[in-house]
Amino acid sequence: MSNSIFIIAHAPLAQALRDCALHVYPECAKSVIALDVLPHASPEDTLEQARAALAQSPDDGLVVLTDIFGATPANVAQKLVSGSHAKLIAGVNLPMLFRTVCYRHEPVDALVARALTGGTQGVMQVTITAPQNQTRPKNDQNHHDHHQ
């Protein structure tokens, strides 16, 4: 069993995320589908494009990843998954996508849990050490960090 991952987002994010996934996991090319929603595309046309893109999907389950809840891509995605067993997650980021690709063979509900965990754990504040706390080479004569 393998699940398809369908990314629908504002252009050019969907294809860019897919390209990143294929850079790291080239073997997932058939399982990851992307649809970039152009600025002036109607929701009806976008839904038609999404259905056409998914018609090519060979896999069993479907997880749809979208960028912003309430925006056109997410609204189209909601219509796309309505009445199906597919799952929809808004707020896609690259750690979420990588986690989803890595575990795409798991049951859809488990895959959603892994995707959400990957997405949230991938967001963090990174602490940078202040210059005055960094060790300097012995030949560095400037000891006055507060003077610029």
C-alpha positions in Angstrom: 0.0 0.0 0.0 1.2 3.5 -0.8 -0.5 6.8 -0.5 -0.5 9.7 -2.9 0.5 13.1 -1.6 -1.1 16.0 -3.4 0.2 19.5 -2.8 -2.1 22.3 -3.8 -0.8 25.8 -3.0 -0.3 29.3 -4.3 2.1 29.4 -7.3 5.0 28.6 -7.3 5.0 26.9 -3.8 3.4 23.6 -4.7 5.8 22.7 -7.5 8.8 24.1 -5.5 7.9 21.8 -2.5 7.6 18.9 -4.9 11.0 19.7 -6.4 12.5 19.7 -2.9 10.9 16.4 -2.1 12.2 14.8 -5.3 15.7 16.3 -4.7 15.9 14.2 -1.5 13.6 11.3 -2.3 13.7 10.9 -6.1 11.9 7.5 -5.8 8.7 9.2 -4.7 8.1 11.0 -8.1 4.9 9.0 -8.9 3.5 9.5 -5.4 3.9 13.3 -5.1 1.6 15.5 -7.2 1.7 19.3 -7.2 -0.8 21.9 -8.4 0.2 25.6 -8.4 -2.8 27.9 -8.1 -2.3 30.9 -10.3 -3.4 34.4 -9.0 -6.4 34.8 -11.4 -7.5 31.2 -11.7 -11.1 30.6 -10.7 -11.9 28.1 -8.0 -13.9 26.1 -10.5 -11.1 25.8 -13.0 -8.7 25.0 -10.2 -10.9 22.2 -9.0 -11.1 20.8 -12.5 -7.3 20.9 -12.7 -7.0 19.2 -9.3 -9.3 16.4 -10.3 -7.4 15.9 -13.6 -4.1 15.8 -11.7 -5.4 13.1 -9.3 -6.8 11.0 -12.2 -3.2 10.1 -12.9 -2.6 8.9 -9.3 -1.8 5.2 -9.1 -1.8 5.0 -5.3 -4.4 3.8 -2.7 -4.9 6.6 -0.1 -4.6 10.3 -0.5 -3.2 13.1 1.7 -3.7 16.6 0.5 -1.4 19.3 1.7 -2.2 23.0 1.2 -0.6 26.2 2.3 -3.1 28.6 4.0 -6.5 27.5 5.5 -9.3 29.6 4.0 -7.4 30.6 0.9 -8.4 29.4 -2.6 -6.1 26.4 -2.7 -7.4 25.1 0.6 -11.0 25.8 -0.3 -10.6 23.9 -3.6 -8.8 21.1 -1.6 -11.8 20.9 0.8 -14.1 20.3 -2.2 -11.8 17.8 -3.6 -11.6 15.6 -0.5 -15.3 16.1 0.5 -17.1 12.7 0.7 -13.9 10.7 0.3 -11.4 9.0 2.6 -8.7 11.5 1.7 -7.2 13.7 4.4 -6.5 17.4 4.2 -3.8 19.3 6.1 -3.3 23.1 5.8 -0.1 24.8 6.7 2.3 22.7 4.6 6.0 23.2 5.2 9.0 21.3 4.0 9.6 19.2 7.2 5.9 18.2 7.0 6.3 17.1 3.4 9.5 15.2 4.0 7.8 13.3 6.9 4.8 12.6 4.7 7.0 11.2 1.9 9.1 9.1 4.3 6.0 7.4 5.7 3.7 7.3 2.7 3.3 3.6 3.0 1.6 3.8 6.4 -2.2 3.9 6.8 -3.6 7.4 6.0 -4.6 8.3 9.6 -1.1 7.4 10.8 0.4 9.3 8.0 -1.6 12.4 8.9 -0.3 12.2 12.5 3.3 11.9 11.2 2.8 14.8 8.9 1.5 17.1 11.7 4.4 16.0 14.0 6.9 16.7 11.3 5.4 20.1 10.4 5.3 21.3 14.0 8.7 19.9 15.1 10.2 21.6 12.0 9.3 25.0 13.3 11.6 26.4 16.0 13.5 29.4 17.0 17.2 29.0 16.5 19.4 30.7 19.0 22.5 32.4 17.6 25.4 33.0 19.9 26.3 36.7 20.4 29.6 37.7 18.9 31.0 38.7 22.3 30.4 35.0 23.5 32.2 33.4 20.5 35.8 32.3 20.9 38.3 34.3 18.8 41.4 33.3 17.0 44.6 34.2 19.1 45.7 36.7 16.4 42.4 38.8 16.6 43.3 42.1 18.0 39.8 43.6 18.2 38.4 43.0 21.7 35.8 45.8 21.5 32.6 44.2 20.2 30.5 47.1 21.4 32.4 49.5 19.1 31.4 49.4 15.5 
